[in-house]
Amino acid sequence: MNSTRREFLAKTGLAGGGLMAASLLRGAPAPAAAATPPTSGGVRRQHFNMCGYAAPRLERVRVGVVGIGNRGGGALPRLKVIEGVEIKAICDLRPERVAEGLKRLAGTAHTPATYSGKEDAWKELCARDDLDVIYNCTPWPLHAPISIFAMEHGKHAFSEIPAAVNLDECWQLVETSERTRKHYMMLENCCYDFFELVTLNMAQQGFLGEIVHGEGAYLHNLMELNFGKSYYQGMWRLKQNATRNGNLYPMHGLGPIAQIMNVNRGDRLDYLVSVQSNDFQMGPKADELAATDPFFTPFAGRKYRGNMSTTTVRTVNGRTIMVQHDVTSPRPYSRIHTVVGTKGCAQKWPEPARIATGHQGWLPEAEVKKLQEKFTFDLVKQIGATARKVGGHGGMDFIMDWRWVNLLRNGLPLDMEVYDAVAWTSVGLLSEKSVANRSGSVDVPDFTGGSWKKNKPVDLALKQRA
């Protein structure tokens, strides 16, 4: 079912969702008012199709990094060694984080200008006229406002996940990217993990047959970090869990599966249902801590999102995707990553990865290894060793950053565009609506304005600097 932005938000009641969460960050800017997009026959009409769009080639990629915390601090060691990158500016609310960022760049050719000490210092960075890319590693409620501001000021915007904290911000990202013709890419690193890329190639080469079903997840015990006083600045992530419901973080598991299924490129997400358990741990933990430490008093006596969220999505072409989220249970880390086709299936977690071509069982490890070698993209063969050495979640972060830099320097389309960012993010936002309605079905809007029918699949064939 197609719907305009206004009709969709009115029907789901999600127009203002997430504004409370945003206000929990002191000084976080409220989203700008968004105009209803032009429509034709009830379908949103695009300003410009960003899927397949190649921005003008850049000889150098001049980057400004906003947020030098956990993710931003980890990005600097990667960006500083990628050919063609010039880190021109860094920004963080906390001066000590900026100082740490400078230490990480010491001894290199990168001598960035610095911004810190006030809530809107990022605006000064984004307004500079000597930057091409804003690399946004701030807390979730700042992802969309900073990215929109960056594109409005002539920069490509690259943001940590999720893209937004409400549906209105998703539409604003789409409309701003199309109107300014500036790339918006959500930094979904899991799309560049080694086995995820192997399964993408398997699917594209037909080894798995017609793709029928996929499963992804974010199963990661974050209890200690969420209740830590310093890991998430201002306790922002705990506040998200205290003010929202449903699947807060679907992108890691969903992104690779969506690419394999050509979502927004021949297929699209149609509707979803979501079910959630009660909270058995976060609330009791907050009460326990508050009993001896007044710092946690504001977090006590309140209802938190449930332990396990399970969302099932159906695509227009009839495929299904299961996405799970659990950041409290004492279980081993897993993103599941299961791909099922008419000729075979593959699964990553638990490791080692497994492949099967029939119900008799998983193929022998030696045969799986041969298949992995066969379906490894040339891109990974070229930079995989360097990626593992530089690091970033085993190397996938480096592959991601190297890839988008390489594409910008060659004037080529990106692997992930704004439509992917908001579609994957919307699954989490819409899961909140489904959970609130006893797991009722919720439509996923067509952010592409119908262009998903003609957009080409992701092409990971190696494209080198000429």
C-alpha positions in Angstrom: 0.0 0.0 0.0 1.5 3.3 -1.1 1.1 6.4 1.0 2.3 9.9 1.1 4.4 11.1 4.0 1.5 13.0 5.6 -1.0 10.1 5.2 1.5 7.6 6.5 2.4 9.7 9.6 -1.2 10.4 10.3 -2.2 6.8 10.1 0.7 5.5 12.3 0.8 8.3 14.7 4.6 8.5 14.4 5.0 12.0 13.3 6.5 13.2 16.6 7.9 9.9 17.9 11.4 10.3 19.2 11.1 14.0 20.0 11.0 13.1 23.7 14.2 11.0 23.3 15.9 13.9 21.5 15.0 16.3 24.3 16.7 14.1 26.8 20.0 15.3 25.4 20.6 18.7 26.8 20.6 21.2 23.9 19.8 18.7 21.2 18.2 20.6 18.3 14.6 19.8 17.5 14.1 18.5 13.9 13.3 21.2 11.4 9.8 21.3 10.1 9.5 19.2 7.0 7.3 20.0 4.0 5.0 17.3 2.7 6.7 15.9 -0.4 5.1 16.4 -3.8 2.9 13.4 -4.8 1.5 12.0 -8.0 -1.4 9.5 -7.8 -0.8 9.1 -4.0 2.8 8.2 -4.5 5.6 10.4 -3.3 7.3 12.0 -6.3 11.0 12.2 -6.2 13.0 15.4 -6.5 15.9 13.3 -7.8 16.8 9.6 -7.7 19.9 9.3 -5.5 20.2 5.6 -6.1 22.8 5.2 -8.8 23.7 8.9 -8.6 27.4 9.6 -9.1 28.5 12.9 -7.5 31.4 14.8 -9.1 34.7 13.1 -8.7 36.9 14.2 -5.8 40.6 14.3 -6.1 40.9 14.5 -2.3 38.1 13.7 0.2 38.2 16.4 2.9 36.5 15.1 6.0 35.1 16.7 9.2 34.5 14.3 12.0 31.8 15.2 14.6 31.7 13.1 17.8 35.1 11.8 19.0 33.7 9.3 21.4 33.6 5.5 21.0 32.8 5.3 17.3 34.4 8.6 16.2 37.5 8.0 18.1 37.8 4.6 16.4 37.2 6.1 13.0 40.2 8.4 13.1 42.9 5.7 13.0 41.1 4.2 9.9 40.5 7.5 8.0 44.1 8.7 8.6 45.6 5.8 6.6 43.2 5.8 3.7 44.8 7.3 0.6 43.1 10.5 -0.6 41.6 11.4 2.8 42.3 14.7 4.5 41.0 15.1 8.0 40.4 18.8 8.1 38.3 19.3 11.3 37.2 17.4 14.4 34.5 18.3 16.9 33.1 17.0 20.2 31.2 18.6 23.0 33.9 17.6 25.4 37.3 19.2 24.9 39.1 16.2 26.4 37.7 14.1 23.6 39.0 16.5 21.0 42.4 16.4 22.6 42.3 12.6 22.5 41.5 12.8 18.8 44.5 15.0 18.1 46.7 12.5 19.9 45.4 9.8 17.5 46.4 11.9 14.6 49.8 12.9 16.0 52.7 12.2 13.6 50.5 12.2 10.5 49.9 14.8 7.9 46.4 15.5 9.4 46.3 18.7 11.4 42.6 19.4 11.8 40.9 22.5 13.2 39.1 21.7 16.4 35.6 22.6 17.7 34.4 21.9 21.3 32.9 23.3 24.4 29.4 24.1 23.3 26.3 22.2 22.1 26.2 23.6 18.6 29.9 23.6 17.8 29.2 21.1 15.1 27.4 23.8 13.1 30.6 25.8 12.8 32.4 22.8 11.5 29.6 21.9 9.0 29.5 25.5 7.7 33.2 25.4 6.7 33.8 25.8 2.9 36.8 23.4 2.8 35.0 20.1 3.6 33.4 17.5 1.3 32.2 15.0 3.9 30.7 15.2 7.4 31.4 12.0 9.3 28.8 12.0 12.1 29.5 9.8 15.2 27.2 11.6 17.7 24.4 10.1 19.9 21.3 8.9 18.0 19.1 12.0 18.4 21.8 14.2 16.7 22.3 11.9 13.6 19.5 13.4 11.5 19.8 17.1 12.5 23.6 17.2 11.9 23.3 15.3 8.6 20.5 17.5 7.3 22.5 20.6 8.3 25.6 19.2 6.6 23.8 18.5 3.3 22.1 21.9 3.4 25.6 23.4 3.6 26.9 21.5 0.6 28.5 18.4 2.2 28.0 14.7 1.8 26.7 13.3 5.1 27.9 10.0 6.5 26.3 9.0 9.8 26.5 6.3 12.4 23.4 4.2 12.8 20.5 4.6 13.1 19.7 7.4 10.6 17.0 9.0 12.6 14.9 8.7 15.8 11.5 9.3 14.2 9.8 8.9 10.8 9.6 12.7 10.2 13.4 12.8 10.3 13.6 9.9 7.8 11.5 11.9 5.3 13.6 15.0 5.9 16.8 13.1 5.1 15.3 11.7 1.9 14.0 15.1 0.7 17.2 17.0 1.7 19.5 14.5 -0.1 17.4 14.5 -3.2 17.1 18.3 -3.3 20.8 19.0 -2.6 22.1 16.0 -4.6 24.4 15.3 -1.7 24.9 11.7 -0.6 23.6 10.5 2.7 25.0 7.2 3.8 24.4 5.4 7.0 27.6 3.8 8.2 26.3 0.3 8.3 29.6 -1.5 8.8 28.1 -5.0 9.0 27.4 -4.9 5.2 31.1 -5.0 4.7 31.9 -7.9 7.1 33.7 -10.8 5.3 31.1 -13.5 5.3 28.2 -11.1 4.7 30.0 -10.0 1.5 30.5 -13.7 0.5 26.8 -14.4 0.9 26.0 -11.3 -1.1 28.2 -12.5 -4.0 26.7 -16.0 -3.6 23.2 -14.6 -4.0 24.2 -12.3 -6.9 25.9 -15.2 -8.7 22.8 -17.5 -8.2 24.5 -20.1 -6.0 21.7 -19.9 -3.4 19.0 -19.8 -6.0 16.0 -17.5 -5.5 16.3 -15.8 -2.1 13.3 -16.7 0.0 14.1 -15.7 3.6 16.7 -14.0 5.7 17.4 -13.6 9.4 19.5 -11.0 11.2 19.8 -9.7 14.7 21.6 -7.6 17.3 22.1 -9.9 20.3 24.6 -8.1 22.4 24.7 -7.8 26.2 25.1 -4.1 26.9 23.9 -4.0 30.5 27.2 -3.0 31.9 27.8 -0.3 29.2 24.2 1.0 29.4 24.5 1.5 33.1 28.0 2.7 33.1 28.4 6.4 34.0 30.9 7.4 31.3 30.6 5.1 28.3 27.6 6.8 26.7 27.9 10.5 27.2 25.0 11.8 29.3 23.6 8.2 29.6 22.0 8.8 26.2 21.6 5.1 25.3 20.0 4.1 28.6 17.6 7.0 28.1 16.7 5.6 24.7 15.8 2.3 26.3 13.8 4.0 28.9 11.7 6.2 26.6 11.2 3.9 23.5 10.0 0.4 22.7 10.4 -2.2 20.0 13.5 -2.9 18.1 15.8 0.1 18.6 18.7 -1.3 16.5 17.7 -3.4 13.6 20.2 -2.2 11.0 23.2 -4.5 11.8 21.2 -7.7 11.1 18.8 -6.2 8.5 21.3 -4.3 6.3 23.2 -7.2 4.8 20.0 -9.2 4.3 18.3 -6.2 2.6 21.2 -5.9 0.1 21.1 -9.6 -0.7 17.3 -9.3 -1.4 17.8 -6.2 -3.5 15.6 -4.1 -1.2 15.0 -0.7 -2.9 16.6 -2.2 -6.0 14.0 -4.5 -7.5 12.1 -5.3 -4.2 11.1 -3.2 -1.2 10.0 -3.7 2.4 6.2 -3.9 2.4 4.9 -4.4 6.0 6.0 -5.8 9.3 4.7 -7.2 12.6 6.7 -7.1 15.9 6.3 -8.8 19.2 8.3 -8.0 22.4 8.8 -9.7 25.7 8.6 -7.9 29.0 11.6 -6.3 30.6 13.1 -8.7 33.1 16.4 -7.0 33.7 16.8 -3.2 33.0 14.2 -2.0 35.4 15.3 -4.2 38.2 19.0 -3.2 37.6 18.1 0.5 37.7 16.2 0.0 41.0 19.1 -2.0 42.4 21.6 0.7 41.6 19.4 3.5 42.8 19.1 1.9 46.2 22.7 2.7 46.9 23.6 5.5 44.4 21.5 8.6 44.0 22.9 9.1 40.5 20.5 6.3 39.3 17.4 7.7 41.1 16.0 9.3 37.8 16.3 5.8 36.1 14.5 3.9 38.9 10.8 3.0 39.1 10.2 3.3 35.4 9.3 0.9 32.6 12.0 -0.1 30.1 11.8 -1.7 26.7 11.5 -5.5 26.8 14.4 -7.9 26.7 13.7 -9.5 23.3 12.1 -7.9 20.3 11.3 -10.0 17.3 10.2 -8.4 14.0 9.1 -10.1 10.8 9.1 -8.1 7.6 7.5 -9.1 4.3 8.7 -7.6 1.0 6.6 -6.7 -2.0 8.0 -9.7 -3.9 7.0 -12.1 -1.1 10.3 -12.6 0.7 10.4 -12.6 4.5 13.0 -11.3 7.0 13.2 -11.9 10.8 15.1 -9.3 12.8 15.7 -9.6 16.5 17.1 -7.2 19.2 18.2 -8.2 22.7 20.8 -6.1 24.6 20.2 -7.4 28.1 20.3 -11.2 28.2 23.5 -13.0 29.2 24.0 -14.7 25.8 26.9 -14.8 23.4 27.0 -12.0 20.8 25.3 -12.8 17.5 23.9 -11.1 14.4 22.6 -14.5 13.2 22.9 -13.7 9.5 21.0 -16.5 7.9 20.2 -16.5 4.1 17.9 -19.1 2.7 17.4 -19.6 -1.1 15.8 -22.3 -3.3 19.2 -23.9 -3.9 21.0 -23.5 -0.6 21.4 -21.5 2.6 24.2 -19.9 4.6 24.5 -19.0 8.2 27.3 -17.1 10.1 26.4 -17.4 13.8 27.5 -19.3 15.7 30.9 -19.4 14.1 32.4 -20.9 12.0 30.1 -19.9 9.2 28.1 -22.7 7.6 26.7 -23.4 4.1 24.3 -26.1 2.9 22.8 -27.1 -0.4 20.3 -29.7 0.9 18.6 -31.0 4.0 21.2 -33.7 4.5 23.3 -31.2 6.6 26.0 -28.6 6.5 28.8 -28.9 4.1 32.2 -30.0 5.4 34.4 -27.2 6.7 36.9 -27.7 3.9 34.2 -27.3 1.2 32.8 -24.2 3.0 36.3 -22.7 2.9 36.6 -23.3 -0.8 33.2 -21.7 -1.4 34.2 -18.7 0.7 37.3 -18.2 -1.4 35.4 -18.6 -4.6 32.8 -16.0 -3.7 35.1 -13.5 -2.0 34.9 -10.2 -3.9 38.0 -8.8 -5.6 37.6 -5.8 -3.3 38.2 -7.9 -0.3 41.0 -9.8 -1.9 42.8 -6.5 -2.5 42.3 -4.8 0.9 41.2 -7.6 3.2 44.7 -8.1 4.7 45.1 -4.4 5.3 41.6 -4.2 6.8 42.4 -6.9 9.3 45.6 -5.2 10.3 44.1 -1.7 10.7 41.0 -3.1 12.4 37.6 -1.9 13.3 35.4 -4.9 14.2 37.8 -7.3 12.6 38.3 -5.2 9.5 34.8 -4.5 8.3 34.9 -0.9 9.4 38.0 -0.3 7.4 36.5 -1.9 4.3 33.5 0.3 4.7 35.5 3.5 4.9 38.0 2.6 2.2 35.1 1.7 -0.1 33.1 5.0 0.2 36.3 7.0 -0.1 37.3 5.1 -3.2 33.9 5.6 -4.8 33.8 9.3 -4.1 37.3 9.7 -5.6 36.2 7.9 -8.7 33.0 9.7 -9.0 30.9 6.5 -8.7 27.6 5.8 -7.0 27.7 4.6 -3.4 26.7 1.1 -2.3 24.2 2.5 0.2 22.1 5.6 -0.2 19.6 7.5 1.8 16.7 5.2 0.8 18.6 2.2 2.4 19.4 4.2 5.5 15.8 5.3 6.2 14.1 2.0 5.1 16.4 0.0 7.5 16.0 2.5 10.3 12.2 2.6 9.8 11.9 -1.0 10.6 12.9 -0.2 14.2 10.6 2.8 14.4 7.6 1.0 13.0 8.2 -2.0 15.3 7.4 0.4 18.2 3.9 1.0 16.6 3.4 -2.7 16.0 4.3 -3.6 19.6 2.0 -0.9 20.9 -0.9 -2.4 18.9 -0.6 -6.0 20.1 1.8 -6.9 17.2 -0.5 -5.4 14.6 0.7 -5.1 11.0 2.3 -1.8 10.0 3.1 -0.7 6.4 6.6 0.4 5.5 6.5 3.5 3.3 8.1 3.6 -0.1 10.9 6.1 0.5 12.1 5.7 -3.1 8.9 7.1 -4.7 8.5 4.1 -6.9 12.1 4.0 -8.2 12.8 0.7 -6.4 11.3 -1.0 -9.5 14.1 0.2 -11.7 17.1 0.8 -9.4 20.0 -1.5 -10.0 21.4 -3.9 -7.4 24.4 -3.1 -5.3 27.6 -3.6 -7.4 30.6 -4.6 -5.3 32.8 -5.2 -8.4 36.2 -3.7 -7.8 36.4 -0.1 -9.0 39.9 1.3 -8.6 41.2 4.8 -8.7 42.0 5.6 -12.4 
